[in-house]
Amino acid sequence: MVRAYLAMSLDGFIAGADDDLSWLEPARASGVPFATGAWAASPSQGMEFGDFLAGVGCILMGRRTYDVVAGFDDWPYGDIPMVVATHRGLRDAREGVIGAGGSIAELVARARELAGDRDVYVDGGTMVRTALAGGALEHLIVTVVPTVLGSGVPLFAGMPHAADLTVERVARYGGGLVQVHLACGRG
């Protein structure tokens, strides 16, 4: 299965200005909690990122996202093979990370080949939009964070056409976030 797993602000951004991800931290600088009352006290029923990754055999990531995560202190993907969609060479790429070009169908085929009988994880705003628009994305998990960023890297803005999705389930995630599991329509 070709899947994506992302966090998104209420206004549709997956990263803030200058690729800022600090808004994803559980302790917000504002001190405002993610949830209060019964919602904050209810148990999480969402899918943890580690559980999601356990089913992944290859990651298909956009170059911009790769450049951001390559700068993290800790590499969050273990030894999962990764295909980075790029037309530029990858300097100092980690073992198991390869650069590739081509259509979304060609990139997904390459990632499926590396994934074997496991899932392909599509990551990055442009890659998710391209896979969704091209009919390659089968499942999407979006964790909605109660934050309005105002600007940044959009998840869906720029889609070349409308895309119909089907809600499979909605779950409380972590300390008050909402996680939406969607099947991606093909057509």
Backbone as CSV, one residue per row, in Angstrom:
resi,resn,N_x,N_y,N_z,CA_x,CA_y,CA_z,C_x,C_y,C_z
1,MET,0.843,-1.172,0.000,0.000,0.000,0.000,0.895,1.245,0.000
2,VAL,0.475,2.274,-0.687,1.187,3.549,-0.725,0.447,4.494,0.219
3,ARG,1.171,4.918,1.274,0.531,5.675,2.355,1.322,6.931,2.695
4,ALA,0.640,7.865,3.314,1.299,9.065,3.842,0.837,9.271,5.277
5,TYR,1.711,9.861,6.087,1.447,10.126,7.498,2.045,11.494,7.786
6,LEU,1.187,12.479,8.063,1.658,13.839,8.274,0.897,14.528,9.395
7,ALA,1.515,15.556,9.958,0.829,16.470,10.871,0.537,17.740,10.087
8,MET,-0.600,18.362,10.409,-1.017,19.557,9.686,-1.643,20.543,10.668
9,SER,-1.338,21.831,10.494,-1.982,22.866,11.294,-3.442,23.001,10.856
10,LEU,-4.242,23.679,11.658,-5.647,23.882,11.299,-5.806,24.609,9.969
11,ASP,-4.843,25.453,9.631,-4.941,26.186,8.373,-4.209,25.502,7.219
12,GLY,-3.862,24.225,7.382,-3.411,23.416,6.258,-1.928,23.380,5.968
13,PHE,-1.081,23.767,6.931,0.360,23.763,6.701,1.026,22.585,7.413
14,ILE,2.052,22.010,6.774,2.797,20.905,7.384,4.122,21.382,7.965
15,ALA,4.485,22.610,7.665,5.656,23.264,8.260,5.384,24.760,8.227
16,GLY,5.949,25.466,9.175,5.796,26.915,9.202,6.770,27.583,8.257
17,ALA,6.857,28.893,8.383,7.805,29.659,7.582,9.218,29.132,7.830
18,ASP,10.037,29.125,6.793,11.412,28.622,6.863,11.477,27.174,7.347
19,ASP,10.453,26.381,6.991,10.383,24.959,7.332,10.355,24.697,8.839
20,ASP,9.856,25.659,9.620,9.796,25.540,11.078,8.833,24.428,11.498
21,LEU,9.308,23.544,12.369,8.490,22.450,12.889,8.292,22.553,14.404
22,SER,8.721,23.657,15.008,8.634,23.790,16.463,7.201,23.765,16.972
23,TRP,6.232,24.089,16.145,4.823,24.076,16.539,4.315,22.662,16.814
24,LEU,5.100,21.654,16.444,4.720,20.267,16.698,5.127,19.788,18.096
25,GLU,5.906,20.578,18.802,6.375,20.181,20.133,5.205,20.131,21.116
26,PRO,5.173,19.110,21.999,4.054,18.987,22.935,3.967,20.132,23.946
27,ALA,5.081,20.719,24.315,5.066,21.867,25.229,5.202,23.123,24.378
28,ARG,4.096,23.808,24.167,4.109,24.991,23.311,4.672,26.198,24.057
29,ALA,5.354,27.049,23.341,5.939,28.265,23.923,4.866,29.150,24.547
30,SER,3.646,29.121,23.983,2.546,29.952,24.501,2.020,29.454,25.835
31,GLY,2.266,28.175,26.149,1.716,27.585,27.363,0.272,27.120,27.206
32,VAL,-0.339,27.398,26.063,-1.723,26.981,25.814,-1.733,25.482,25.541
33,PRO,-2.581,24.723,26.279,-2.607,23.266,26.056,-3.272,22.905,24.734
34,PHE,-2.958,21.717,24.230,-3.612,21.230,23.021,-5.093,20.940,23.277
35,ALA,-5.429,20.507,24.493,-6.810,20.180,24.829,-7.016,20.369,26.326
36,THR,-8.294,20.473,26.716,-8.648,20.560,28.130,-9.847,19.658,28.387
37,GLY,-10.193,19.510,29.647,-11.393,18.777,30.035,-11.365,17.316,29.630
38,ALA,-12.538,16.814,29.290,-12.697,15.397,28.963,-11.846,14.992,27.757
39,TRP,-11.710,15.896,26.781,-10.927,15.562,25.594,-9.464,15.310,25.965
40,ALA,-8.924,16.142,26.855,-7.526,15.987,27.266,-7.326,14.717,28.092
41,ALA,-8.360,14.309,28.814,-8.252,13.142,29.691,-8.529,11.822,28.980
42,SER,-9.143,11.876,27.798,-9.492,10.629,27.111,-8.242,9.977,26.522
43,PRO,-8.253,8.643,26.420,-7.063,7.941,25.909,-6.853,8.158,24.410
44,SER,-5.601,8.148,24.030,-5.245,8.274,22.624,-5.616,6.989,21.896
45,GLN,-6.222,7.143,20.724,-6.581,5.981,19.911,-6.002,6.095,18.505
46,GLY,-5.110,7.047,18.317,-4.503,7.265,17.017,-3.338,6.318,16.781
47,MET,-2.798,6.375,15.585,-1.653,5.543,15.220,-0.368,6.314,15.491
48,GLU,0.470,5.749,16.318,1.766,6.351,16.615,2.664,6.221,15.384
49,PHE,3.583,7.172,15.226,4.481,7.170,14.076,5.329,5.890,14.036
50,GLY,5.798,5.437,15.179,6.599,4.207,15.229,5.817,3.001,14.739
51,ASP,4.541,2.930,15.092,3.688,1.833,14.624,3.481,1.920,13.116
52,PHE,3.320,3.138,12.623,3.186,3.347,11.183,4.451,2.881,10.462
53,LEU,5.609,3.325,10.956,6.881,2.959,10.319,7.154,1.456,10.340
54,ALA,6.606,0.755,11.327,6.846,-0.690,11.434,6.348,-1.440,10.199
55,GLY,5.380,-0.883,9.485,4.865,-1.532,8.283,5.462,-1.015,6.993
56,VAL,6.428,-0.105,7.094,6.991,0.557,5.915,8.242,-0.166,5.429
57,GLY,8.305,-0.413,4.127,9.472,-1.051,3.525,10.339,-0.087,2.737
58,CYS,9.775,1.077,2.375,10.540,2.095,1.658,9.837,3.438,1.825
59,ILE,10.624,4.490,1.895,10.104,5.852,1.995,10.377,6.557,0.671
60,LEU,9.357,7.226,0.144,9.490,8.066,-1.039,9.313,9.499,-0.567
61,MET,10.379,10.257,-0.588,10.374,11.586,0.015,10.777,12.638,-1.005
62,GLY,10.166,13.800,-0.885,10.551,14.928,-1.715,11.883,15.512,-1.253
63,ARG,12.568,16.176,-2.161,13.907,16.704,-1.869,13.886,17.752,-0.757
64,ARG,12.919,18.652,-0.772,12.867,19.689,0.271,12.713,19.055,1.644
65,THR,11.826,18.090,1.764,11.622,17.413,3.045,12.884,16.674,3.447
66,TYR,13.520,16.007,2.498,14.759,15.310,2.802,15.813,16.280,3.350
67,ASP,15.963,17.420,2.713,16.953,18.391,3.173,16.665,18.839,4.606
68,VAL,15.391,18.970,4.964,15.033,19.356,6.336,15.361,18.227,7.309
69,VAL,14.899,17.006,7.032,15.108,15.906,7.992,16.566,15.466,8.053
70,ALA,17.322,15.657,6.978,18.741,15.306,7.007,19.491,16.175,8.016
71,GLY,18.922,17.322,8.357,19.526,18.213,9.332,19.133,17.932,10.772
72,PHE,18.244,16.969,11.004,17.839,16.614,12.368,19.016,15.986,13.122
73,ASP,19.035,16.171,14.414,20.054,15.524,15.253,19.896,14.009,15.223
74,ASP,18.652,13.549,15.226,18.364,12.108,15.208,17.612,11.757,13.936
75,TRP,18.072,10.732,13.244,17.433,10.246,12.014,16.237,9.394,12.426
76,PRO,15.004,9.802,12.099,13.814,9.102,12.607,13.409,7.842,11.850
77,TYR,14.137,7.456,10.789,13.675,6.386,9.905,14.453,5.082,10.018
78,GLY,15.379,5.006,10.950,16.153,3.784,11.102,16.870,3.420,9.816
79,ASP,16.806,2.137,9.453,17.490,1.682,8.238,16.524,1.420,7.081
80,ILE,15.353,2.036,7.111,14.380,1.869,6.033,14.947,2.518,4.765
81,PRO,14.958,1.802,3.642,15.435,2.397,2.394,14.592,3.624,2.023
82,MET,15.254,4.584,1.369,14.573,5.822,1.003,14.934,6.217,-0.422
83,VAL,13.895,6.606,-1.168,14.064,7.181,-2.496,13.717,8.656,-2.365
84,VAL,14.655,9.519,-2.713,14.431,10.961,-2.662,14.209,11.448,-4.087
85,ALA,13.044,12.051,-4.318,12.734,12.581,-5.646,13.530,13.857,-5.851
86,THR,14.484,13.806,-6.779,15.351,14.955,-7.003,15.989,14.880,-8.378
87,HIS,16.360,16.037,-8.867,17.119,16.104,-10.118,18.554,16.528,-9.821
88,ARG,18.841,16.752,-8.547,20.184,17.137,-8.105,20.785,15.971,-7.327
89,GLY,22.081,15.886,-7.329,22.754,14.836,-6.581,22.566,15.009,-5.076
90,LEU,22.644,13.906,-4.354,22.541,13.932,-2.894,23.958,13.824,-2.322
91,ARG,24.430,14.888,-1.731,25.760,14.847,-1.112,25.639,14.273,0.287
92,ASP,26.588,13.463,0.653,26.644,12.885,2.001,25.350,12.168,2.388
93,ALA,24.726,11.494,1.437,23.487,10.767,1.733,23.777,9.589,2.651
94,ARG,22.862,9.334,3.542,22.976,8.191,4.444,22.917,6.896,3.641
95,GLU,23.416,5.828,4.209,23.324,4.522,3.569,21.850,4.165,3.395
96,GLY,21.506,3.662,2.221,20.128,3.279,1.934,19.287,4.404,1.355
97,VAL,19.859,5.599,1.202,19.158,6.741,0.620,19.675,6.955,-0.791
98,ILE,18.746,6.927,-1.757,19.136,7.143,-3.155,18.296,8.270,-3.744
99,GLY,18.874,8.999,-4.671,18.156,10.020,-5.404,17.620,9.428,-6.695
100,ALA,16.450,9.893,-7.112,15.855,9.393,-8.355,14.972,10.474,-8.962
101,GLY,14.845,10.441,-10.251,13.952,11.341,-10.964,12.935,10.532,-11.736
102,GLY,11.962,11.212,-12.291,10.945,10.538,-13.096,9.549,10.952,-12.694
103,SER,8.578,10.344,-13.335,7.175,10.620,-13.040,6.815,10.016,-11.682
104,ILE,5.679,10.414,-11.152,5.249,9.838,-9.873,5.048,8.330,-10.018
105,ALA,4.557,7.879,-11.149,4.374,6.438,-11.362,5.725,5.715,-11.325
106,GLU,6.741,6.305,-11.952,8.075,5.691,-11.950,8.692,5.699,-10.553
107,LEU,8.525,6.797,-9.830,9.076,6.892,-8.471,8.395,5.903,-7.528
108,VAL,7.083,5.793,-7.622,6.347,4.844,-6.779,6.743,3.417,-7.138
109,ALA,6.896,3.122,-8.428,7.312,1.771,-8.841,8.675,1.436,-8.255
110,ARG,9.595,2.380,-8.277,10.935,2.151,-7.705,10.836,1.900,-6.202
111,ALA,10.023,2.715,-5.517,9.851,2.553,-4.072,9.166,1.225,-3.747
112,ARG,8.173,0.834,-4.539,7.492,-0.457,-4.315,8.473,-1.617,-4.459
113,GLU,9.344,-1.510,-5.430,10.353,-2.543,-5.659,11.234,-2.709,-4.415
114,LEU,11.660,-1.593,-3.844,12.496,-1.630,-2.648,11.717,-2.050,-1.406
115,ALA,10.411,-1.744,-1.373,9.581,-2.056,-0.204,9.228,-3.530,-0.108
116,GLY,9.283,-4.245,-1.224,8.888,-5.652,-1.215,7.408,-5.780,-0.884
117,ASP,7.085,-6.573,0.138,5.680,-6.780,0.496,5.209,-5.811,1.587
118,ARG,5.990,-4.786,1.856,5.642,-3.794,2.878,5.150,-2.507,2.214
119,ASP,4.716,-1.547,3.029,4.162,-0.299,2.516,5.235,0.668,2.025
120,VAL,4.807,1.548,1.127,5.605,2.696,0.707,5.044,3.904,1.444
121,TYR,5.916,4.640,2.113,5.548,5.845,2.852,5.944,7.053,2.022
122,VAL,4.960,7.834,1.592,5.202,9.048,0.818,5.245,10.216,1.792
123,ASP,6.316,11.014,1.730,6.452,12.124,2.665,6.890,13.396,1.957
124,GLY,6.355,14.503,2.435,6.652,15.821,1.883,5.428,16.365,1.165
125,GLY,5.161,17.650,1.338,3.962,18.253,0.763,3.828,18.053,-0.734
126,THR,4.867,18.359,-1.479,4.796,18.216,-2.930,4.629,16.762,-3.333
127,MET,5.349,15.862,-2.663,5.238,14.435,-3.004,3.836,13.912,-2.711
128,VAL,3.263,14.294,-1.578,1.917,13.825,-1.238,0.909,14.372,-2.240
129,ARG,0.986,15.659,-2.555,0.071,16.240,-3.551,0.216,15.547,-4.904
130,THR,1.455,15.321,-5.328,1.701,14.690,-6.626,1.181,13.261,-6.648
131,ALA,1.428,12.512,-5.578,0.941,11.126,-5.503,-0.583,11.082,-5.455
132,LEU,-1.184,12.004,-4.716,-2.647,12.056,-4.638,-3.237,12.429,-5.993
133,ALA,-2.693,13.459,-6.621,-3.198,13.901,-7.933,-3.003,12.835,-9.002
134,GLY,-1.915,12.067,-8.889,-1.626,11.040,-9.883,-2.294,9.703,-9.617
135,GLY,-3.096,9.619,-8.566,-3.796,8.375,-8.251,-2.911,7.305,-7.641
136,ALA,-1.712,7.680,-7.178,-0.786,6.694,-6.612,-0.944,6.525,-5.110
137,LEU,-1.479,7.532,-4.416,-1.628,7.470,-2.966,-2.902,6.716,-2.614
138,GLU,-2.770,5.709,-1.760,-3.915,4.875,-1.398,-4.495,5.210,-0.026
139,HIS,-3.651,5.673,0.882,-4.103,5.923,2.249,-3.363,7.116,2.814
140,LEU,-4.079,7.955,3.538,-3.510,9.179,4.092,-3.928,9.305,5.550
141,ILE,-2.940,9.516,6.420,-3.204,9.776,7.836,-2.741,11.196,8.111
142,VAL,-3.675,12.049,8.522,-3.360,13.435,8.838,-3.687,13.673,10.307
143,THR,-2.678,14.110,11.061,-2.884,14.481,12.453,-3.013,15.995,12.495
144,VAL,-4.189,16.473,12.894,-4.480,17.897,12.903,-4.096,18.475,14.265
145,VAL,-3.236,19.486,14.228,-2.742,20.154,15.426,-3.516,21.465,15.585
146,PRO,-4.071,21.745,16.774,-4.859,22.963,16.970,-3.977,24.220,17.046
147,THR,-3.360,24.525,15.918,-2.485,25.688,15.774,-2.771,26.301,14.416
148,VAL,-2.786,27.628,14.358,-2.917,28.338,13.094,-1.580,29.009,12.826
149,LEU,-0.941,28.633,11.726,0.388,29.150,11.401,0.347,30.411,10.534
150,GLY,-0.650,30.533,9.678,-0.757,31.710,8.832,0.023,31.627,7.539
151,SER,1.152,30.942,7.553,1.946,30.754,6.340,2.875,29.571,6.570
152,GLY,3.483,29.114,5.496,4.400,27.985,5.604,4.304,27.080,4.396
153,VAL,4.507,25.794,4.641,4.481,24.783,3.588,3.099,24.125,3.602
154,PRO,2.291,24.347,2.563,0.942,23.794,2.543,0.927,22.298,2.225
155,LEU,-0.082,21.621,2.749,-0.249,20.214,2.399,-1.013,20.078,1.080
156,PHE,-2.158,20.711,0.967,-2.991,20.487,-0.202,-3.024,21.629,-1.203
157,ALA,-2.666,22.834,-0.811,-2.705,23.966,-1.742,-1.789,23.675,-2.930
158,GLY,-2.312,23.906,-4.109,-1.535,23.642,-5.316,-1.910,22.347,-6.015
159,MET,-2.909,21.630,-5.480,-3.372,20.425,-6.181,-3.874,20.828,-7.560
160,PRO,-3.545,20.077,-8.603,-3.969,20.448,-9.956,-5.467,20.211,-10.205
161,HIS,-6.093,19.422,-9.333,-7.525,19.159,-9.469,-8.057,18.665,-8.131
162,ALA,-9.365,18.618,-8.023,-9.987,18.138,-6.789,-9.693,16.645,-6.594
163,ALA,-9.694,16.221,-5.346,-9.485,14.801,-5.028,-10.499,14.401,-3.967
164,ASP,-11.228,13.350,-4.221,-12.205,12.852,-3.258,-11.551,11.816,-2.362
165,LEU,-11.727,11.975,-1.044,-11.174,11.063,-0.052,-12.324,10.500,0.766
166,THR,-12.110,9.354,1.370,-13.132,8.712,2.197,-12.603,8.575,3.617
167,VAL,-13.366,9.080,4.577,-12.968,8.965,5.975,-13.171,7.526,6.427
168,GLU,-12.083,6.907,6.911,-12.164,5.554,7.469,-12.398,5.613,8.977
169,ARG,-11.692,6.553,9.620,-11.920,6.765,11.048,-11.264,8.055,11.481
170,VAL,-11.737,8.571,12.610,-11.169,9.757,13.239,-10.864,9.356,14.669
171,ALA,-9.671,9.711,15.138,-9.259,9.293,16.475,-8.592,10.443,17.218
172,ARG,-8.698,10.404,18.518,-7.938,11.322,19.358,-6.506,10.814,19.351
173,TYR,-5.558,11.738,19.236,-4.154,11.342,19.158,-3.357,12.107,20.201
174,GLY,-2.533,11.381,20.935,-1.647,12.020,21.908,-2.400,12.891,22.886
175,GLY,-1.864,14.063,23.143,-2.410,14.961,24.156,-3.480,15.906,23.663
176,GLY,-4.308,15.497,22.732,-5.422,16.332,22.318,-5.460,16.657,20.846
177,LEU,-4.714,15.963,20.036,-4.741,16.184,18.596,-5.807,15.290,17.969
178,VAL,-6.172,15.571,16.744,-7.165,14.782,16.034,-6.481,14.119,14.840
179,GLN,-6.638,12.821,14.723,-6.019,12.088,13.621,-7.111,11.539,12.700
180,VAL,-7.002,11.876,11.423,-7.981,11.461,10.422,-7.316,10.448,9.490
181,HIS,-7.945,9.278,9.375,-7.457,8.213,8.485,-8.360,8.222,7.252
182,LEU,-7.747,8.381,6.081,-8.497,8.553,4.849,-8.054,7.563,3.772
183,ALA,-9.039,7.028,3.073,-8.761,6.247,1.875,-8.801,7.225,0.717
184,CYS,-7.852,7.115,-0.185,-7.751,8.034,-1.303,-8.493,7.464,-2.494
185,GLY,-9.436,8.221,-2.998,-10.224,7.794,-4.147,-9.368,7.740,-5.395
186,ARG,-9.705,6.866,-6.249,-9.007,6.753,-7.531,-10.031,7.045,-8.623
187,GLY,-9.596,7.753,-9.618,-10.550,8.006,-10.659,-10.078,8.889,-11.741
